[in-house]
Every structure is written in structure tokens, then in C-alpha cells.
Amino acid sequence: MSDSEDESLDRQLKIVIIGDGASGKTSIATRFAQEAFGKQYKQTIGLDFFLKRITLPGNLNITLQVWDIGGQTIGGKMLDKYIYGAQGVFLVYDITNSQSFENLEDWLSMVKKTNEESDVQPVIMLVGNKIDLEHMRTVKLDKHQRFCQENGLISQFVSAKTGDSVYLSFQRLAAEIVGIKLNKAEIEQSQRVVKADIVNYSQESVARTVNPPRSSMCAVQ
């Protein structure tokens, strides 16, 4: 009985991950849910689904239903059904692929269209993935910040490959949905990096000193 009672105290949130194919959506989802990273790209056809429980400050258990939506579904008939009812949205692009950023307008429009008749709008996080490839960045930071501010989004940079800030991104989105503020210590604790095979670039130490903040609140108040 105690287990079922504990389960009943859980709050469930539906989180959808959208964006262009090869932007790293599945890698983000699997890094978060399974703490794994696949080195070979495999296109998601339709939808993948993950469940993971996290604990927010105040001992609040949250079960996240993570819907990883295939990048080829932007014009698909099922996309609005996948998005409908989501409390949170990851709007993902690849910082080394400017086209994946340009296409965010279409993805965001679909989210707004799907929820235009809903009383509750989802919290949307703009996620720049592949910060382990900072030296190959083609989407400038100011473009990211401007898009974020114009559309009232939360901002986050992650690396699905190293794990940098992936858990934090889900934690921040869930906390924002339920109205909990994370303190600096909680954010730093969630910004852990998982070891991965990384090419040793001679300018890596220089790039690290100029990296943008991993997360920020860009939502227009």
C-alpha cells in the first residue's frame, strides 16, 4: 500500500522534444532517461517515449513523460496530436547547424497552433545542443538570445554527448512548470558532465573561457 500511496503523490508532466532531425533530440532524451549516448545517428521515425522520475526541492516527486518526436514529422498529420496536452516543450537545435535554428520558427508555430484553444500554454525551453562543439558554432549567441526573448522562452545550452546540463534542462523545465525556483547550488549540482570520447582540440581551453552561460531566463516578464 505504501508504494502505491507514494506513487499517487507523484505529479506527471508531459514533455515533448521537437526540432530538426540530427539536432540531437533523441540523444538528449536517452542521456537524461538512460544516461547513455549513441555515437551513431539513427533517425527517429514518428515517436519515441521515455519515463523518468525526478525529485524537485521540497521532496516533490515528478514523473516526466518525455516524448521524442521525429524531425521529419514537421508536416506530419500526427504532430499536433503528439504535442497536444504537453506542459513543457524542448525546442532543440544544433549550434553547429544554422538551418536547424532557422527552422525553429516552423516548430514553434506548430506548438502555438496546437495550443491556441487551450487554457494553459506549455512552458517552452530553447535548447542549443552540441556545446562540446563550441569551436564549430554557426549560430551566434545573440541570435539565440534574441529568439528566446522575442518568444518568451527559457534558455539552455547542453551537450548530449558529454551530458553537460542535460539533467539540469529537464529539472529547470519541470521546476518552471510547477512554480518552483531552483537556487544556485541546486543548479550547479545538476550541471554535471558525464565523461565521453572527445577529440582533444588545441584551442579547447580557450573556447571554454568564452562559452556562454549554460542557462538563463529569457522569458519576457
PyMOL commands that set and color helices and strands:
alter all, ss='L'
color gray80, all
select helices_A, chain A and resi 2-9+25-34+71-75+79-83+98-102+104-114+131-136+141-151+166-178+184-189+204-209
alter helices_A, ss='H'
color red, helices_A
select strands_A, chain A and resi 11-19+47-56+60-69+88-94+123-129+154-157+215-217
alter strands_A, ss='S'
color yellow, strands_A
deselect
rebuild
show_as cartoon
